[in-house]
Amino acid sequence: MNLQNSCCFIVENVRRGIGSDSRIGFSFIHPGCGYGGSCFPKDVRALTHLAHQHGYQPLVLEAVEQRNISQRHRLFEKLQDRYGAQLENLTIGLWGLSFKPGTDDMREAPARYLLERLMDCGTQVKAYDPVAMGEARKVLPAQWFESGQLQLVRHQYEALEDVDCMVLATEWKPFRTPDFKAMKQLMKCPVIFDGRNQYDPQHVVDEGFEYVGIGRSGRLGS
C-alpha cells in the first residue's frame, strides 16, 4: 500500500461507503475541522432542546454536537502535537476565515476557535480570506490587531511569507490548486495543516512539504 493509500485509507473509504448510498450521497461528507455558521449549529441545538422537552434523548443529535465541538479544536491540537511549547515563537499563515466558501459569515467558524487558542499561546498569525476580511475586523478582538499578533494580508501568498507553516481552514476555490513551488519559496518551513482534506497528501509530499490532514494518519513527509 503506497503512502497516499495508507494515510487516507480509513477516512476516505468510510466516506466512499456512506456516500455510495443514494439516499445520502457525497456532497456533504468531507472530514474537516468542524462546521459553523448561523443555521446548522443553532438548528441542531434547537432540535436537541425540543427532544428533551418531550422526554426524549436524541443520541444522534447529541453526538453530532459533541463531535463538532471537539472537531473545532483538531487543528490546534495537531499544531500543538507538532510544535508543543514552540507555538508561542511561531508565525502561522492561515488561509480562510469564514465558516464556509461563498460567504463572509464567521459565526462559529472553525477559524475563530483556532485563532482564539493561537492568540492565547502568543502565536503570530498572518490570515487571508477572499471576502471575510472586513467581517474579521468587526468580530475579532481589536487587541489582536493592535498588538500586531494577527495580521490580515491582501493576498493568499502574502500570508505565507516567512511563516513556519500554513493552515487551511476554509476550502475556498482559490486555495484548491495553489502554486506549491511558490509556496515553498515563500515559507520558512514547508509544512501544511490541511483542515479540510483538500489536498492529495502524496502530491503535497512530492512537492517537498510535510502534510497533516484530518482523519489521515500522522505526519507525512519530512
N, C-alpha and C positions, 0 to 999 in steps of 0.2 A: 504494500500500500504506500503510495507516494506521499509527500509532505502535505499537499493540498487535501487529498482524500482523508488522510489520518486526522488532520486538525478540524475538518468540517464534518466528519462522519456523523456524529450524534445529532447535532442540531439541524443539519441540512436534511438528513434522512427522515427525522421526525417531521420536519416541515413538508417534505415531499409526500410523506404518508398521509398526513392530515389534509393537506391541500388537494390531494387526488380525489377526495370525497367531493362530488359535485355540489353537495349541499353547503360546503364550506368554501372551497376554492383557495387560491394562493394570494389573493390581493392584499390581505392584512396580516399575513403570517410571516413576519420578519422579526427575528430576535433582535433586541436592541436595548437601549438604556432607559426604557420606560416610555409611557405615553403621558400626555399632558393636555393642555387646552382648557377651555371653559365648559365644555359639554360632557365629554365622556367621564372624566373623574367625578364630576358632580352627579351625573346620572347613576353611576354605579353606587355611590354613597346613598343617593335618594332611594333607589330600589332596595338596598340593604336595610335602610331605616324602615321603609314601608313593610318589608317582610317581618322585621322584628315587632312592629306594631301589631301584626296579626298572628304573633306567636310562632313564627316560622324562622328557622335558622337557615339562611341562604348560603350554604357552604361554598358553592362555586363562586358566588359574588364576593364573599369574604376572602377567598383565596386569591381572586383576581386583584382585589385592593391591596392585600398584604404583599403579594408578589410585586406589584408595581411600585409600592413604597420601597421595597428592597432594591428593585432594579434601578431606581433613580440614582442609587449610590454606587452602582457597579463600576462606573468609570473611575470615580475617585478611589475606590478600593483597589482597582487594578493599578492605578498610578502609585498608590501607597505601597502595594506589593512590590512594584518595580523599583521605587526610589526611596521609600522609607523616610527617614528624617531629612533627607536631602531635598524634599519637596520645597522647603522654605527657601532654598537657594536657586530654584529653577525658574526659567521663563518658559511658558507653555503657549503654543499657538492654538487657538480654539476656532474651529470652523462650525458656525451655526449657533444661533441664539434662540430662535423661535421654536415652538414645540413641534412644528412640522413644516415642510416646504409649502410655499404658496401663501404664507400669512406672516404678519409681524407680531402675532399674538404670542406673548411669553408667559401667559398664565400657566403655572405648574409645569413649565418647560424643564426637561432634564438639565439643560444648560444652566438654569438658575441654581439648582441644587448643587451642581458641580462647582459653580463659581463661589457659592457660599462657603463650601468647605476649603476650596483653594485659597480664598481670601483669608480665612481663619488660620491657614498654615503659613501665610506670608508669601505664597507663590505669586510671581508676576505673570500676568496673562495679557496676551495680545489677541483680540477677538474680532471676527468679521462675520457678518450676516448680510445677504443681499438686500433685505428690506427691513430688518428689525433693529437697525442701529439707533434710530430715533426713539423707538419704544424702549430700548435698553437704557437710554439716558433718563427716561422718565421713571422707570420702575425699579431700577437698581440703585442701591445706596450711593448718594453723592460722594461720600468719603472714599469709595473705591476709586473713583475717577480723580478726585482732588489729590489723593496720595500718589497717583501715578501707578498704583498697583494693577489697575485694569485700564488697558488702552483699547479704544475702538479704532481700527485702522480702515483705510479706504479701499483695500483690495485683499483678496484671499491670500495672495502670495506675500503681501506685506506682513500679514500675520505670522509668517514663518521665518522672518529674518532673525537669525541668531537665536532661535528657540531650541530648547533641549528635546522637545517632542511636539507632535501635532495631535490634537484630539478632535475627532469628528463627532459632533453632537446632533446635527440636523442634516438630512440627506438631500440637500438642495442639488438641482441638476448641474450647476457649475462645478460642484465638488465631485461629481461621479467619475469623470475621466480627466484627472489632473495631469499636469506635466511632472512626472515623478523625477525626471532628471533635474528640472529647475528647482523642485522642492529640495532635493538632496544638496544642491549647491547653496541654497539659502539657509538651511537648517544647520545648527551647530552639531546636532546629533540626529541621524536618520531613524527616528522612532515614530511609529504611527499607532495610536489607540483608536480603533475603528468602532465607535459606539453604535453604529447601525449595520455592521457587517456588510458594508457597501462594496468593499474591495475584495478581489481574489487574493487570498493570502499568498499563494505561490508566486503570483505576479509581483506582488509588493516585495517579497523576499528576493526575487530575482533582480529587482531594481536596486537592491542593496540596502533595504530597510529592515528594521526589526518590526514585527507586526504583532499586535494584541487585539483580539476581537471579543465578541460577546458569545459565550457558549461554545467557543472554539478553544481547544486545549492549549494552555500555556502560552509562552512567548515563542515566536518563530523568528529565525534569523539571528544575527549577531548584533 
